[in-house]
Amino acid sequence: MIVAIIIGMSLVTMIPRMIPAYIVDKVHFPDWANRWLNAVPYAALGALIFPGIMSVKAGEPHVGIIGGVVAIILGYIGLNVILVVIGAIITVFLFAII
C-alpha cells in the first residue's frame, strides 16, 4: 500500500512538470520572446538574493551591498561560482566585524 502511495505521489508530481517540457519543445517562440524568457532566471535570482543582501546586518545595509558588489566583480572576471560565494562571504564577514 505504501509503495502504491509513493508511486501515485511521484506521478502526480512528475506529470505537471513534464507536460510543459513537451509543449515548449514543440512551440517556436519569436526572437523577442526567447530573449525575454532567457532573462527570467536572472531576474528571479536577483529578486531572491537582493532582500538578503540588504538584511545581512541589521541597520547597516552597506555591509551586504559591499559583499554583493564583490560577488559581482568576482563573477564578472569569470571565477568559479564557489569562489565567488566564498569571496562574498569573507568580505561580509570582515566588514561585519569592523
TORVO-29515 format. One line per 3 residues: number of its first residue (from 0); for each residue x, y, z of N, C-alpha, C, O. Coordinates in Angstrom, 3 decimals, always signed. Layout:
TORVO-29515
NUM	X/Y/Z/X/Y/Z/X/Y/Z/X/Y/Z ~ ...
***
This chain:
TORVO-29515
0	+0.816/-1.196/+0.000/+0.000/+0.000/+0.000/+0.865/+1.267/+0.000/+0.580/+2.224/-0.721 ~ +1.918/+1.260/+0.813/+2.787/+2.437/+0.872/+3.507/+2.634/-0.457/+3.699/+3.770/-0.889 ~ +3.903/+1.554/-1.108/+4.579/+1.662/-2.400/+3.635/+2.280/-3.424/+4.059/+3.115/-4.224
3	+2.369/+1.886/-3.414/+1.391/+2.454/-4.349/+1.201/+3.947/-4.091/+1.063/+4.723/-5.036 ~ +1.194/+4.351/-2.835/+1.058/+5.775/-2.498/+2.270/+6.552/-2.992/+2.122/+7.646/-3.536 ~ +3.465/+6.002/-2.808/+4.688/+6.674/-3.257/+4.696/+6.812/-4.773/+5.052/+7.868/-5.295
6	+4.307/+5.759/-5.483/+4.254/+5.821/-6.951/+3.206/+6.828/-7.403/+3.449/+7.604/-8.327 ~ +2.045/+6.821/-6.759/+0.997/+7.777/-7.107/+1.434/+9.212/-6.871/+1.183/+10.081/-7.706 ~ +2.085/+9.471/-5.742/+2.545/+10.822/-5.455/+3.637/+11.258/-6.435/+3.697/+12.426/-6.820
9	+4.492/+10.329/-6.832/+5.532/+10.694/-7.791/+4.932/+11.017/-9.154/+5.404/+11.925/-9.836 ~ +3.893/+10.282/-9.559/+3.230/+10.584/-10.829/+2.512/+11.935/-10.779/+2.569/+12.715/-11.729 ~ +1.848/+12.194/-9.676/+1.142/+13.471/-9.539/+2.125/+14.633/-9.551/+1.785/+15.718/-10.022
12	+3.312/+14.433/-9.052/+4.323/+15.480/-9.064/+5.002/+15.580/-10.421/+5.308/+16.678/-10.885 ~ +5.238/+14.443/-11.059/+6.006/+14.418/-12.302/+5.192/+14.890/-13.507/+5.725/+15.595/-14.363 ~ +3.940/+14.525/-13.590/+3.143/+14.848/-14.775/+3.025/+16.355/-15.001/+3.251/+16.799/-16.127
15	+2.685/+17.168/-13.998/+2.616/+18.616/-14.274/+3.961/+19.241/-14.642/+3.994/+20.312/-15.247 ~ +5.051/+18.601/-14.292/+6.368/+19.129/-14.654/+6.792/+18.689/-16.053/+7.540/+19.395/-16.729 ~ +6.319/+17.530/-16.484/+6.723/+17.008/-17.781/+5.902/+17.594/-18.924/+6.432/+17.783/-20.019
18	+4.628/+17.886/-18.701/+3.769/+18.389/-19.775/+4.307/+19.695/-20.366/+4.394/+19.796/-21.589 ~ +4.675/+20.709/-19.555/+5.220/+21.933/-20.167/+6.512/+21.684/-20.945/+6.768/+22.362/-21.940 ~ +7.315/+20.740/-20.517/+8.564/+20.459/-21.238/+8.265/+19.954/-22.645/+8.961/+20.325/-23.589
21	+7.265/+19.131/-22.799/+6.902/+18.632/-24.122/+6.228/+19.709/-24.960/+6.445/+19.777/-26.170 ~ +5.416/+20.548/-24.336/+4.728/+21.597/-25.079/+5.712/+22.658/-25.557/+5.653/+23.075/-26.714 ~ +6.607/+23.096/-24.693/+7.565/+24.135/-25.058/+8.520/+23.637/-26.129/+8.986/+24.423/-26.955
24	+8.816/+22.354/-26.128/+9.713/+21.792/-27.134/+9.097/+21.856/-28.531/+9.821/+21.974/-29.519 ~ +7.789/+21.780/-28.621/+7.106/+21.791/-29.915/+6.790/+23.200/-30.411/+6.644/+23.406/-31.616 ~ +6.681/+24.171/-29.507/+6.309/+25.534/-29.866/+7.565/+26.337/-30.194/+8.577/+26.227/-29.502
27	+7.494/+27.136/-31.240/+8.602/+28.013/-31.611/+8.200/+29.446/-31.302/+7.250/+29.977/-31.877 ~ +8.933/+30.060/-30.391/+8.645/+31.427/-29.986/+9.384/+32.411/-30.883/+10.416/+32.068/-31.459 ~ +8.864/+33.632/-31.007/+9.616/+34.665/-31.746/+10.897/+35.032/-30.992/+11.046/+34.724/-29.809
30	+11.807/+35.686/-31.688/+13.101/+36.031/-31.091/+12.954/+36.900/-29.850/+13.672/+36.697/-28.871 ~ +12.027/+37.874/-29.871/+11.858/+38.752/-28.720/+11.380/+37.967/-27.503/+11.769/+38.279/-26.378 ~ +10.544/+36.956/-27.713/+10.065/+36.143/-26.592/+11.192/+35.281/-26.035/+11.288/+35.094/-24.822
33	+12.038/+34.758/-26.905/+13.178/+33.966/-26.438/+14.143/+34.807/-25.620/+14.653/+34.347/-24.597 ~ +14.401/+36.044/-26.062/+15.275/+36.932/-25.289/+14.658/+37.226/-23.920/+15.357/+37.239/-22.906 ~ +13.353/+37.460/-23.900/+12.672/+37.752/-22.644/+12.703/+36.529/-21.724/+12.955/+36.668/-20.527
36	+12.451/+35.346/-22.260/+12.458/+34.130/-21.446/+13.856/+33.796/-20.938/+13.995/+33.232/-19.853 ~ +14.886/+34.131/-21.700/+16.253/+33.885/-21.237/+16.631/+34.788/-20.066/+17.531/+34.448/-19.298 ~ +15.964/+35.930/-19.913/+16.269/+36.845/-18.819/+15.536/+36.485/-17.530/+15.889/+37.000/-16.468
39	+14.541/+35.629/-17.590/+13.732/+35.300/-16.411/+14.568/+34.698/-15.279/+14.389/+35.121/-14.137 ~ +15.471/+33.736/-15.519/+16.247/+33.196/-14.393/+17.085/+34.248/-13.677/+17.202/+34.211/-12.452 ~ +17.661/+35.172/-14.408/+18.475/+36.210/-13.785/+17.607/+37.142/-12.955/+18.004/+37.549/-11.864
42	+16.430/+37.482/-13.458/+15.526/+38.356/-12.712/+15.041/+37.668/-11.437/+14.966/+38.294/-10.380 ~ +14.715/+36.387/-11.539/+14.262/+35.653/-10.355/+15.386/+35.533/-9.334/+15.153/+35.680/-8.134 ~ +16.589/+35.272/-9.796/+17.728/+35.174/-8.890/+17.984/+36.502/-8.185/+18.253/+36.532/-6.984
45	+17.902/+37.586/-8.928/+18.076/+38.900/-8.311/+17.004/+39.192/-7.280/+17.292/+39.759/-6.226 ~ +15.762/+38.809/-7.576/+14.667/+39.043/-6.628/+14.833/+38.197/-5.373/+14.396/+38.605/-4.297 ~ +15.447/+37.043/-5.489/+15.660/+36.199/-4.321/+16.857/+36.655/-3.488/+16.829/+36.561/-2.260
48	+17.892/+37.141/-4.139/+19.133/+37.478/-3.444/+19.108/+38.880/-2.846/+19.632/+39.082/-1.750 ~ +18.512/+39.854/-3.536/+18.615/+41.255/-3.106/+18.083/+41.509/-1.696/+18.744/+42.223/-0.943 ~ +16.930/+40.970/-1.292/+16.488/+41.215/+0.094/+17.476/+40.677/+1.136/+17.643/+41.272/+2.201
51	+18.120/+39.565/+0.831/+19.121/+39.027/+1.744/+20.352/+39.904/+1.832/+20.958/+40.031/+2.896 ~ +20.721/+40.508/+0.715/+21.875/+41.411/+0.710/+21.604/+42.617/+1.601/+22.491/+43.078/+2.321 ~ +20.382/+43.122/+1.549/+20.045/+44.321/+2.325/+19.885/+44.045/+3.818/+19.898/+44.977/+4.621
54	+19.736/+42.778/+4.199/+19.484/+42.471/+5.612/+20.581/+41.634/+6.251/+20.317/+40.889/+7.194 ~ +21.798/+41.742/+5.757/+22.907/+40.965/+6.316/+23.163/+41.370/+7.759/+23.267/+40.520/+8.643 ~ +23.264/+42.664/+7.988/+23.496/+43.181/+9.334/+22.448/+44.261/+9.589/+22.347/+45.234/+8.841
57	+21.682/+44.077/+10.641/+20.578/+44.991/+10.931/+21.074/+46.425/+11.086/+22.000/+46.701/+11.850 ~ +20.439/+47.327/+10.347/+20.792/+48.739/+10.452/+21.994/+49.155/+9.639/+22.303/+50.345/+9.569 ~ +22.680/+48.214/+9.023/+23.872/+48.537/+8.228/+23.810/+47.811/+6.880/+24.515/+46.823/+6.674
60	+22.969/+48.297/+5.965/+22.835/+47.617/+4.673/+24.082/+47.710/+3.797/+24.238/+46.930/+2.858 ~ +24.971/+48.660/+4.098/+26.176/+48.800/+3.270/+27.066/+47.557/+3.348/+27.816/+47.283/+2.411 ~ +26.997/+46.807/+4.442/+27.810/+45.589/+4.570/+27.397/+44.578/+3.498/+28.244/+44.004/+2.814
63	+26.111/+44.373/+3.366/+25.621/+43.444/+2.351/+25.846/+43.940/+0.941/+26.142/+43.159/+0.037 ~ +25.702/+45.252/+0.755/+25.917/+45.823/-0.584/+27.366/+45.649/-1.007/+27.635/+45.331/-2.165 ~ +28.296/+45.850/-0.094/+29.713/+45.656/-0.420/+29.975/+44.195/-0.777/+30.701/+43.909/-1.729
66	+29.382/+43.262/-0.013/+29.527/+41.840/-0.335/+28.937/+41.505/-1.686/+29.512/+40.712/-2.431 ~ +27.794/+42.098/-2.018/+27.182/+41.880/-3.328/+28.027/+42.421/-4.458/+28.147/+41.788/-5.508 ~ +28.615/+43.590/-4.252/+29.483/+44.179/-5.279/+30.719/+43.312/-5.486/+31.151/+43.104/-6.620
69	+31.288/+42.805/-4.397/+32.449/+41.911/-4.528/+32.055/+40.654/-5.310/+32.815/+40.188/-6.158 ~ +30.870/+40.108/-5.026/+30.413/+38.921/-5.757/+30.228/+39.221/-7.244/+30.572/+38.399/-8.094 ~ +29.687/+40.391/-7.553/+29.512/+40.777/-8.962/+30.863/+40.893/-9.655/+31.031/+40.418/-10.779
72	+31.819/+41.520/-8.991/+33.150/+41.693/-9.592/+33.829/+40.341/-9.801/+34.389/+40.081/-10.866 ~ +33.776/+39.481/-8.781/+34.411/+38.169/-8.913/+33.724/+37.329/-9.993/+34.389/+36.606/-10.734 ~ +32.399/+37.425/-10.082/+31.688/+36.705/-11.127/+32.000/+37.261/-12.512/+32.104/+36.506/-13.478
75	+32.149/+38.575/-12.607/+32.433/+39.203/-13.893/+33.796/+38.788/-14.442/+33.960/+38.618/-15.650 ~ +34.770/+38.628/-13.548/+36.096/+38.232/-14.040/+36.163/+36.740/-14.345/+37.181/+36.254/-14.836 ~ +35.092/+36.013/-14.060/+34.992/+34.632/-14.514/+35.435/+33.574/-13.524/+35.781/+32.464/-13.929
78	+35.434/+33.886/-12.244/+35.810/+32.872/-11.260/+34.714/+31.821/-11.120/+33.567/+32.042/-11.508 ~ +35.079/+30.703/-10.572/+34.131/+29.629/-10.277/+33.083/+30.141/-9.285/+33.377/+31.004/-8.458 ~ +31.867/+29.610/-9.370/+30.776/+30.060/-8.511/+31.122/+29.885/-7.034/+30.803/+30.745/-6.214
81	+31.766/+28.788/-6.701/+32.141/+28.542/-5.303/+33.090/+29.631/-4.814/+32.952/+30.111/-3.689 ~ +34.048/+30.023/-5.645/+34.985/+31.070/-5.255/+34.289/+32.423/-5.118/+34.651/+33.225/-4.257 ~ +33.295/+32.676/-5.964/+32.527/+33.922/-5.860/+31.778/+33.959/-4.533/+31.798/+34.972/-3.834
84	+31.124/+32.866/-4.189/+30.368/+32.798/-2.933/+31.308/+32.939/-1.735/+31.018/+33.688/-0.802 ~ +32.421/+32.228/-1.759/+33.380/+32.305/-0.648/+33.947/+33.722/-0.531/+34.100/+34.234/+0.578 ~ +34.259/+34.354/-1.653/+34.763/+35.727/-1.619/+33.750/+36.693/-1.033/+34.118/+37.574/-0.256
87	+32.479/+36.544/-1.392/+31.441/+37.420/-0.852/+31.242/+37.168/+0.639/+31.062/+38.110/+1.410 ~ +31.273/+35.910/+1.043/+31.111/+35.582/+2.464/+32.256/+36.163/+3.291/+32.022/+36.738/+4.354 ~ +33.477/+36.017/+2.814/+34.633/+36.552/+3.543/+34.548/+38.076/+3.630/+34.852/+38.661/+4.670
90	+34.136/+38.712/+2.537/+34.006/+40.170/+2.542/+32.974/+40.621/+3.560/+33.229/+41.535/+4.344 ~ +31.814/+39.986/+3.552/+30.761/+40.355/+4.504/+31.227/+40.099/+5.928/+30.972/+40.906/+6.822 ~ +31.908/+38.978/+6.143/+32.410/+38.665/+7.484/+33.384/+39.726/+7.972/+33.308/+40.169/+9.118
93	+34.300/+40.132/+7.097/+35.296/+41.123/+7.505/+34.644/+42.483/+7.781/+35.012/+43.156/+8.744 ~ +33.681/+42.891/+6.948/+33.028/+44.180/+7.161/+32.051/+44.128/+8.335/+31.800/+45.157/+8.963 ~ +31.497/+42.960/+8.643/+30.573/+42.848/+9.779/+31.312/+42.932/+11.105/+30.750/+43.382/+12.104
96	+32.575/+42.499/+11.120/+33.374/+42.553/+12.351/+33.765/+43.989/+12.667/+33.764/+44.406/+13.825 ~ +34.096/+44.737/+11.627/+34.595/+46.111/+11.823/+33.538/+47.012/+12.389/+33.791/+48.195/+12.614
***
